[in-house]
């Protein structure tokens, strides 16, 4: 199908081609939202950005959007880290909001991305060995400490100072 240029009339009527938003979300109950948060620590020039993926239960795309934004706004907070510096977390908005088509069960597809490659070798380059998958790599402390002093104390009490 050829894309029409600006000012050209479409030969497809809305009754023949429903809105993609309506057809892709029809009957959907679950959505996946990418929530963007900005984390600022007093006296640090660099800022940290988290893009969190959250599940949203809703009966329509509009409700999913409202609920995702509400969840994002719940992240707004301010506290002090263990060094006494003010940490501020602000919800900036949504990066994306997608329909989850599968039932939520083991093996359900929540999201996908697509890209075009020129060879199988290029496609295989996207695959990581087990040791490099996020769940198997140790978490390294960042240069900016944005952990709450209270949570750090709780972890120290429960796990001992060696957990860090």
C-alpha positions in Angstrom: 0.0 0.0 0.0 1.4 3.4 -1.0 1.6 6.1 1.6 -0.3 9.2 0.6 1.5 12.5 0.5 0.2 15.6 2.2 -3.0 16.9 0.7 -3.8 13.6 -1.2 -7.1 12.0 -0.4 -7.2 8.5 1.0 -8.9 5.8 -1.0 -9.6 3.8 2.2 -12.7 4.7 4.2 -12.7 4.4 8.0 -15.4 1.7 7.9 -13.0 -0.5 5.9 -9.9 0.3 7.9 -10.6 0.8 11.6 -8.3 2.8 13.7 -5.2 0.7 14.7 -5.7 1.8 18.3 -9.2 0.3 18.4 -8.3 -2.9 16.6 -5.1 -3.7 18.5 -6.5 -3.1 22.0 -10.0 -4.5 21.5 -10.8 -6.7 24.5 -7.4 -6.1 26.1 -7.2 -6.1 29.8 -3.4 -5.7 30.4 -1.0 -3.0 29.2 2.7 -2.5 29.5 3.8 1.1 30.4 7.4 2.4 30.2 7.5 5.0 33.1 10.4 7.6 32.9 11.7 8.9 36.2 14.4 11.5 36.8 16.6 11.0 40.0 18.6 14.0 41.2 21.0 13.9 44.2 21.9 17.1 45.9 25.4 18.3 45.0 25.8 15.9 42.1 25.8 17.3 38.6 24.8 14.0 36.9 21.2 12.9 36.9 20.0 9.3 36.8 17.1 8.3 34.5 15.1 5.1 35.2 12.7 3.7 32.6 10.6 1.3 34.5 8.2 -1.2 32.8 5.0 -1.7 34.7 1.9 -3.8 34.1 -1.3 -1.8 34.0 -4.8 -3.4 34.3 -7.4 -1.4 32.3 -10.5 -1.8 30.1 -9.4 0.7 27.4 -6.3 2.4 26.1 -7.5 5.7 27.6 -7.9 4.1 31.1 -4.5 2.4 30.7 -2.9 5.8 30.0 -4.6 7.4 33.0 -3.6 4.6 35.3 0.0 4.5 34.0 0.3 8.2 34.6 -1.2 7.8 38.1 1.3 5.0 38.9 4.1 7.3 37.6 3.1 10.2 39.8 3.2 7.9 42.8 6.9 7.7 42.3 7.4 11.4 43.0 9.2 11.7 46.3 12.1 13.3 48.2 14.3 11.8 50.9 17.8 11.8 52.3 20.5 9.2 51.4 22.9 7.8 53.9 25.3 10.8 53.3 22.5 13.2 54.3 22.0 14.5 50.7 18.6 15.3 49.4 17.4 12.8 46.8 14.5 13.8 44.5 12.7 11.4 42.2 10.3 12.9 39.7 8.0 11.3 37.2 8.6 12.8 33.7 6.1 10.9 31.7 5.6 7.7 29.6 8.0 6.5 27.1 5.5 4.1 25.6 2.3 2.2 26.4 1.6 -1.1 24.7 -1.1 -3.7 24.7 -0.4 -7.1 26.2 -2.2 -9.5 23.9 -1.4 -12.8 25.7 -2.9 -14.1 28.9 -0.6 -13.5 31.8 1.0 -16.9 32.3 4.4 -18.5 32.0 5.8 -17.8 28.5 3.4 -15.0 27.8 4.7 -12.3 25.4 4.6 -9.0 27.1 6.3 -6.9 24.5 8.6 -7.1 21.5 10.8 -5.0 19.4 11.7 -5.5 15.7 14.6 -4.6 13.6 15.9 -5.5 10.2 19.3 -7.1 9.7 21.3 -8.2 6.7 22.4 -11.6 8.0 21.9 -14.4 10.5 25.3 -13.4 12.0 23.9 -9.9 12.7 20.8 -11.4 14.3 22.9 -13.7 16.5 24.9 -10.7 17.6 21.8 -9.6 19.5 21.9 -12.7 21.7 23.9 -12.6 25.0 25.5 -15.6 26.8 23.9 -16.5 30.1 26.6 -14.9 32.2 25.9 -11.5 30.6 22.1 -11.6 31.2 21.0 -9.0 33.8 19.8 -11.6 36.3 23.2 -13.2 36.4 25.4 -10.1 36.5 26.4 -8.6 39.9 24.9 -5.2 40.5 27.6 -2.6 40.7 27.2 0.5 42.9 26.8 3.6 41.0 28.8 6.8 41.6 25.7 8.6 42.7 24.1 7.2 45.9 20.3 7.5 45.8 19.4 4.8 48.2 17.3 6.0 51.1 19.2 6.1 54.5 16.4 4.1 56.1 16.5 1.3 53.5 20.3 1.2 53.8 20.0 0.8 57.6 17.4 -1.9 57.2 19.6 -3.8 54.8 22.7 -3.4 57.1 20.6 -4.7 60.0 19.2 -7.7 58.1 22.2 -8.6 56.0 25.2 -7.0 57.7 27.3 -4.3 56.2 29.0 -6.8 53.8 25.9 -6.9 51.5 27.1 -3.7 49.7 
